[in-house]
Amino acid sequence: MNWAQNAIFYHLFPLGCLGAPERNSFDGPPANRLSDLMRWIDYLEDLGVNALLLGPVFESSAHGYDIADYFRVDRRLGDEATLAAVSRELHRRGICVVLDAVFHHTGRDFWAFRDVREKGRASAYCDWYHLDFTRRSPYGEPFHYKGWAGNYDLVKLNLGNPAVREHLFSAVSSWIERFEIDGLRLDAADALDLDFQRALAAHCRALRPDFWLMGEVVHGDYRRWAYPEGLSSTTNYEAYKGLWSSHNDHNYFEIAYTLNKQFGPEGIYRGLALYSFADNHDVSRVASILKNPAHLCPVYILLMTMPGVPSIYYGSEWGIEGLKAPGTDAPLRPALDPASLTNQPRQQELYALIKSLIAIRRRHAALRTGDYAQVHVAHEQFAFIRRDATNSIVVAVNAADHPAKIPVRVPGVANGRLLDLLNESDEFNITNGRCILPVPSCGGRILEVR
């Protein structure tokens, strides 16, 4: 079993979280912002997460995905020694470290592309990119090149070039050696050549057999990327959409259909631990897109009990808001620190709930790696069961603005009890394999079969 199957992630975006300038001047000594991550470690340990995904940390021009140097920490954040110290402390506290890796493209300030800009056809690095010297670039250079999704600040790399692969794989080796990382998130994995991904996976696993590779994939069959010789996991954007829209539309049939298709008895992703989330650095905060703020409770109950590897985007455990804006993702990546978060009494209940959900998931292996089966679905009520060889957990949520009674059949149990792990004073009887569960409005229950 890969370590990530038992992980609960926290996702930080350092350039935003630590208040770095929007653009890199590429001069002066490194700042010391990364050391501020030390203040987060007590917070993460207390919250109960055991893995940290750090957004881009290597030298870039602006937002981190326009890479300028794979071997140097972004000077707006700090230096390699500080990142290594942060990683050591995280590992000492039992928190794994995953970095964001950008291999599809570089920025225009990447040293090889700068050489092409200066020397044109005479550059030794022309074959590192996809160049066309018969027409000009949008920036006026005497050549054209492939950008990322029409963005010419992001220059597509030629990943079929052995020299490019050697450079990127050497960078990964150095990250594993210097920072002792446990895995990588591959940006734009659905645009990366599959042969490159296989070669990268083989390289990483030769260095560390349990190295975790998670790919950003928005659309498609996730099995195309995640398989034994490929990536370990992908983002689960299909379930992400269902988590919020099933609440906004009063339609639990949507998320129920998705989870059954993915992880049910005939599920196409059974055994595949997909990376699940309610929001991230690329999409509006879930607190901003839910029509009813009270639905944050059932959303996070579902996130922390459904199959997959759950992740919390920094600050969302306190219900902070942020809408994606045209031309900028800055509203999604604010400067925050633990002290500013914990001084928000309005959302103490949400934070306490999420902390409890994390503890419950960590205590019960059935919620991490158990089978999944639906036991009830209606427009505003939904229940399922997670089971492994030693334990069974029933999860029930109610999105209605009034309490509801949810009928569930507990497979394999004729008579017994259901103990609510969120409120251990609540216990319900199973009679002839059935139980009627009272569930509060905009709430849920997580019940252990006794």
RABEL-V113493 format. One record per pair of residues at least 24 apart in sequence whose ideal C-beta (glycine too) atoms are under 7 Angstrom apart, sorted by the first residue. I is the first residue (numbers start at 1). GAP is how many residues later the second one is. Records with the same first field share a line. If there is no record, write none. Layout:
I: GAP, GAP
//
This chain:
2: 208, 210, 230
3: 93, 179, 207, 209
4: 179, 208, 228, 229, 269, 305
5: 268, 304, 363, 364
6: 362
7: 43, 44, 89, 302
8: 41, 42, 43, 302, 350, 353, 354
9: 40, 42, 44, 300, 301, 302
10: 34, 39, 42, 302, 304
11: 42, 269, 300, 301, 302, 303
12: 40, 42, 43, 302
13: 42, 268, 301, 320
14: 40, 41, 43, 63
15: 40, 41, 48, 49, 61, 62
16: 317, 318, 319
17: 297, 318, 319
18: 59, 317
19: 316
20: 56, 57
21: 55
22: 40
23: 38, 39
24: 36, 37, 38, 50, 51, 52
30: 45, 48, 49
31: 44, 45, 46, 47
32: 46, 50
33: 43, 44, 45
34: 43, 44, 48, 49, 52
35: 43, 47
36: 301
37: 49
38: 48, 51
39: 298, 299
40: 298
41: 48, 49, 52
43: 295
44: 51
45: 48
47: 308, 311
48: 307, 310, 311, 314
49: 46, 309
50: 44, 45, 46
51: 44, 45, 47
52: 38, 43, 45
53: 45, 132, 258
54: 43, 45, 46
55: 45, 226
56: 44, 46
57: 26, 42
60: 47
61: 46, 47, 48
65: 37, 89, 122
66: 41, 87, 88
67: 35, 39, 40, 43
68: 39, 41, 42
69: 42
70: 98, 101
71: 100, 103
80: 98
83: 96
84: 94, 95
87: 92, 93, 94
91: 89
96: 86
97: 82, 84, 85
98: 83, 84, 85, 86, 87, 114
99: 76, 82, 85
100: 85, 87
101: 83, 84, 85, 86
102: 85
103: 54, 56, 65, 83, 89
104: 44, 52, 53, 83, 84, 87, 88
105: 43, 49, 50, 51, 52
106: 49, 51
107: 46, 47
108: 45, 47
113: 42
117: 24
127: 31, 34
128: 29, 30, 33, 36
129: 26, 27, 28, 29
130: 26, 28
148: 40
159: 33, 34, 37
160: 33
165: 31, 34
169: 31, 34
172: 31, 32
173: 34
176: 31, 32
182: 30
183: 28, 29, 30, 31
184: 29
185: 29, 31
186: 27, 28, 29, 30
187: 29
188: 28
189: 26, 27, 28, 36, 42, 45
190: 27, 28, 30
197: 28, 33, 34
198: 31, 32
201: 28, 29, 30
214: 61
222: 47, 50, 52
223: 45
226: 46
233: 40, 41, 42, 76
234: 40, 41
235: 40
236: 38, 39, 40, 72
239: 37
240: 37
243: 35, 56, 59, 60
244: 42, 45, 46, 55
247: 43, 45, 48, 51, 52, 152
248: 42, 43
250: 129, 130, 149
251: 128
252: 125, 126, 127, 128, 129, 130, 147
253: 124
255: 47
256: 118, 121, 126
259: 47, 113
260: 114
263: 44, 109
264: 108, 109, 110
265: 108
273: 35, 36
274: 34, 35
275: 33, 34, 36
276: 27, 30, 32, 33, 34, 35
277: 34, 36
278: 25, 38
279: 34, 37
280: 33
281: 32, 48, 51, 52
282: 47
283: 41
284: 38, 39, 40
285: 31, 35, 36, 37, 47
286: 30
287: 29, 32, 33, 34
288: 33, 34, 35
292: 150
294: 148
295: 104, 147
296: 54
297: 56, 145, 146, 147
298: 99, 101, 144, 145, 146
300: 53, 54, 57
301: 56, 94, 96, 143, 145
302: 95
304: 53, 54, 57
305: 62, 81, 90, 141
307: 65
312: 42
315: 26
317: 33, 34, 37
318: 26, 29, 32, 33
319: 28, 31
356: 66
360: 61, 86
364: 27, 29
365: 26
366: 25, 26, 27
367: 26
373: 38
375: 33, 34
376: 30, 31, 32
381: 25
383: 25
385: 25, 26
391: 57
392: 57
393: 53, 54, 55
394: 24, 53, 55
395: 49, 51
396: 41, 43, 48, 49
397: 47
398: 41, 42, 43, 45, 46
399: 43
400: 41
401: 40, 41
402: 39
403: 35, 36, 37, 38
404: 35
405: 31, 32, 33
406: 31, 33
407: 27, 29
408: 27, 29
409: 24, 25
410: 25, 39
413: 36
416: 33, 34
417: 33
418: 29, 31
419: 28, 29, 31
420: 25, 26, 27
421: 25, 26, 27
422: 24
//
